[in-house]
Amino acid sequence: MDSKELKRLSLEELIALEERVLSIIEQKREQQRAEALDKIKEIAEVAGIDLSELAKVRNPKLKVRYRHPDDNSKTWVGRGRKPFWLADELAAGRSLVEFEI
């Protein structure tokens, strides 16, 4: 269907066409996903890998390195953005060392 044909359609017809197209797109995506999963399973089987091994969490839980002196529920592992409570304390002139565990 070319653009001239599309321009002749009413709004309702275009909306119906859009819904059909989106439905077909979703079906194609699911089909691709299923085919990819089959390939992954085949490769894993040939390599002797159990797929449950791939789903395991690789990052162990990090140890808490810093704790709020008055509220033990406020902690930070030292990675990522500093929590607001710690940023406020540091801005007030306190040292990061004061909060180490």
Buried (B, 14 or more C-beta within 10 A) or exposed (E): EEEEEEEEEEEEEEEEEEEEEEEEEEEEEEEEEEEEEEEEEEEBEEEEEEEEEEEEEEEEEEEEBBBBEEEEEBBBEEEEEBBEBBEEBBEEEEEBEEBEE
